[in-house]
Amino acid sequence: MDSDAVLGAITRCEPSAQARGQSDTLAVRVPLERLLPLLQQARDTEALGFNMLMDHTAIDWPERSCFELLYRLYSTRHGHALLVTTEVPRENPVAPTACGIWPGAQFLEREVYDLLGVLYDEHPDLRRVFLEDSWQGHPLRKDYQDPDMLAAP
């Protein structure tokens, strides 16, 4: 299935999904409230078969007052890939967990929480994974300040 066919199948499953830019991997943007339905259908629709969550991360966009969440999916049956993105507001960064769809999302979501502060509703074990529990703040936020950080040259 080529990228156009995958995009067509995605938009039939989730009409709110919009193609996103030009890249080597097909990418779609979806509103936050439609994220889980799209991820579920991407996995369960036979023609798509995205049975693997390759990666999940986030980008801090303070000038847009949001975090962009990125989900890299892969179909081991069909050999195609998809990048799904959505946005959560910086002032209340809460997203639904994808753990019920891909159990491997648990660790990836903990990493995003630890480093950027995005909270995941109904996550089974949302706690820091790299930093100490007593750590203040989230060091991958672009406005993060720490007195022990080296100043940029």
N, C-alpha and C positions, 0 to 999 in steps of 0.2 A: 504494500500500500504506500503510495507516494504521499508527500506532505499535503498536497491539495485534498486528497481523499481523506487523510486523517483529520485535517481541518474541517472538512465537510461533516464527518462523523461526529466530531466534537461539537460543532454548532447545532447539529440535529439533537444531540443529547442535552446541550445547554445553550439556548439561543442568546443568552447574555454574553457568552464568550466572544472576545474580539481578538483577531490576529494582532500580534504585537511585533512590529519592526521586522527588519531583515537580519537573519543570522543563519548559521549552519543548522541549527535546531529549530523546529517549529515551536513558536511561543504564542501563548494566548493569555489575555488578561481577563479576569472575571471579578465581579463585585464580591466583597467579603461574604455576604449572606448566601451566595451561590457557590462558594468554594467547596464545601463538603459534598453537595450533590454532584458537582462536576468531577471531583476526585473519585467518588464512589462509582459513577458511571464510566469513567475512564478505565477503572479497573475491571468492572463487571461486564461491560459491553464487549461481546466476543470479537467484533471487528477491530476493536482498539486493544484490549487485553493488556493494559498497562499494569502488570502484576508486580512491578518493582519500583519502589521509591528510592532512586539513586542518591538524592541529596535534598536537603531542605535548609535554607538559610534566609537571611534577611539583610536588607540594606537600609541604612538610616538616611532619610532625606529631610533634614531639618528645614530647609527652605520650602518644602512642600508640606511640612508638619505631619509627616507620615513615615511609617516603615513599610517597605515593600517586601512581601514574603514571596519566596521563590521555591517552587517544588519541581525537581527534575525527575521525570518519570521515564520508564523504559519498559518495553514489551519484549520479554524473552521469547515469546512465541512468534511475534511478527517482525522483530528487529527494528522497530521504530521508536523514536524518542519524542518527548514533549516537555516543554517548560511551561508551567502554569504559574502566573503571578497574580497577586492581589495586594491591596493596601489596607493597613490598619492605622488609625490616627495615633500620633505620638502622645497626645495627652491621655489617652485611654487605650493602650495597645493590647487588646484582647482579641484572640482568634480562636476558632474551634480547633480541637485537636484532631489530627489525622490518625491517631493511634488505633482507632477502631477499624480503619481501612488497611493500614500497614503498621503492624506492631513495631517495626523498626523506626517509626517516626518518634517513638518515645525519647530516645537519646538525642536525636537531632533537635527536637523541640526544647529539650532541656538545655542544650547548648545555646540556642537562640535566646531563651529566657535568661540564662546566666550572663551572656555577653552583651545583650541588647535590651533586655527587660520586657520582652513580649510575653504576655500571659496566655496560656492555652486552657480554655474552658474544658472541664472534665478530663484533664490529663491525669493519668493514674499516679504519677510520682513527680510532680513539678517541683524540683529543687535544683540548687546549683550543682554543676557537674565538674567544673574546672576550678572555680574560686572557692575560698573558704566561706562558710555560712555567714560569717561576720563582715564580709566584704561590703563596702558601701558603694552603690552605684553599679553601672554597667559599662565596662571599658571600651566597647566598640561603638558607643554612641559618639557622634562627632563633637558633641559639646561636653564630653566627659573631662573632668579635671581631677588631678591627683597631685598633691604636693611633691611626691617623689618622682613624677614623670620628668623626663628630660625635655627641655624646650626645643622646639624645631629650630634649625639653624637659620 
